[in-house]
Amino acid sequence: MTEAATELAALPRVLIVDDSRIVRATVKKHLSTDYDVIEEADGEAGWRRLQAEPGLQLLISDLTMPELDGLGLLARIRGSGDARLMQLPIIIISGEEDEATKQRCVEFGANDFITKSTDRAEMLARVTATIQLAQTQKELEAARLQQAATSTTDHTGAGTHHLLMLQAEQAMAFAHRHHSEVTLLLIEVDHYQALQDKLGVRLAEQMLGLLAKHLGAKLRREDTLAHVEGPQFAVISPSTSLNEARILGERLRQAIAGARVHYRDELVSVTASIAAANSGHDAQDNAAGLFAAASDRLYAEAGQNRVIVPTPGPGHIAAPLLAEAVLMLHKGREDEVRPHVAHLMKNLLPLLKLANEELALNWDLERFERR
């Protein structure tokens, strides 16, 4: 066994804050076999020690102390804004055993309450249980955050915000390589708070799930629908121009307006406002920037049941991919392809060179290279 493997792990550290030396000594005697107990004699000194000891597992505090009493110390800790301190388990120790005192301690953020007459076995058990419960809660919260960060769908059935940003970054990277574009449509249910007040939280959540189904049914397979938060959804639509986004946005607006939401034999009217942002038009090269541009556009002015899409400028019309251009020609959309012919031919040049060489075509390709 190596030297490192034989080293004992440090005992969990507990702080006892009490102006009575006898109480501090008693607590230390009860806990010292299992915990590293450190002491302070008043609330202000305890507060300074808490800030200086990031590894503390638990605070045991008296109620009546000089400088800063137990309730004042509790209030300062829970209102500190420091996540470590706000989540630190705290046990109040006092000579008072009445229920009113215990209730006040709980209201101020205490995790447990013991009296100064508590024997060693009970004190040790209560301290251990409080620390273990706090650790379990911390692990559950970490697991919840990890799940939220990696899951692909949420309670509405739509994709998560994490999925939205991932798909947006991938679509924009592809668009950058292939001189294409990406459009994001930000959708917000109008007057959602009023709807939630009317339906209640549970039914409002069910309504969002219903709307997600209606929206998803109107999208292409390559589009991604996600629930952002509250009444907001978003759609990432690769290779979609602003003109096409206007059509898609109107289709989505109508899908929500046509959703039949019933509440107590009443048909509830639901509408949404939709704003578009486009990687080319808004000169954005990352998902966060695209989302911010759509959000700014949505909240630029008040309104409801509307689709807000900027008019594309002549310098921001992205060229279609070669395959898209061929499909457009098959559909008789030559006028849409004409402005991009030179760009398309430049992308096609490597294939033309190979064909010229292999098939001895004797084409003059220099003019394409000069463009």
C-alpha positions, 0 to 999 in steps of 0.5 A: 500500500502506498504512502498516499493510500494510507493517509486518513481523510480529514474529518468533516468540519463543523462550526459551533457558535455560542457565547458559553464556553461550557456549551462549546466544550460540551458540543465539541466533546460530543462530536469530536470523534466524528467531526473536526469542531471549531469554535467562535464565541459570538455571532459576528466572529461566527460570520467572519469564520463562515466566510473564511472556511469554505470547507464547513459542513455544518453550523451549530449556532446559539440563539442568544449571543452578543454582537449578533444573535442567532436569528440575525446570523441566520438571516445574514447567511440565508440572505448573503447571495453566496450559494455555499452559505445559503445552502449550508445546513444550520442547527440551532442550539438553545435552552428554550424548547417551546414550539414558537421558538422552533418555528421562528428558527425554521422560518429564518432558515434553520434545518434543525433545532436541538436543546443544550440538554441533548445527549451525545447519541442524539446530537451525533445522530442529528448532526450526521442526518442533517449533513447527509440530507444536505449532501443528498439535496445537493447531489439531486440538484446537480443531477437535475441540472445535468439532466436539463443540460443534456436532455432533448425534450421537456414537459411540453414534448418540444426540444429543450433550450439546450437542444435548440442552441446545439442545433442552431450552432450546427446549422450555422456552422454548416451555413458558413461552410456552404454560403447558406443561411439560418433563420430562427423564429421566436414564438411567444404566446400572447398574454400568457400570464392572464391565460395561466391565471384563468386556467391554473398552472397545470392546465396552462402547462398542458396547453403549451404541450398542445401548442407544441404539437400544433407547431411541430406538425407545420415544420419540415423534418430539418427544422427544430422546435424547442421550448425556451421557457414559459410561454416561449418556443423557438424554431431553428430553420436551416437554409431558410430565407427571410421570405420563406421565414415570413411564410413559415411564421404565418403558418405557425401563427395560424396553427396557434390561433386555430388550436382548440383549447377548451376550459369548462365548456368555454373555447379559450382564444390563444394567439402568439407573436412571432419574430424572425432573425436571419444569420445573413440579414442580422450578420450573426455567426453564433446561436446566442446572437441570432436568438438575441436579434429575434428577441430584440425584434419581438419586444421592439414594440407592443402587439399581438397575433403578429409575425415580425420579419424584416425585409431582406436587403439585396446584399443579404440574399444567401446563395442556394446550395447546388442541390437546392439550385437544381431543385429550384430549376426543376420547379421552374424558379429560374429567376430565383437562381439567376442572381447566384449563377456566378457563385454557383459556377465557382462552387462547381468549378472543381467538378468542371475541371475534373470533367474537362480533364477526364473527358477531354472537353476543352472547355475554357474555364479561366473566366469562371476562375477570374470571377 
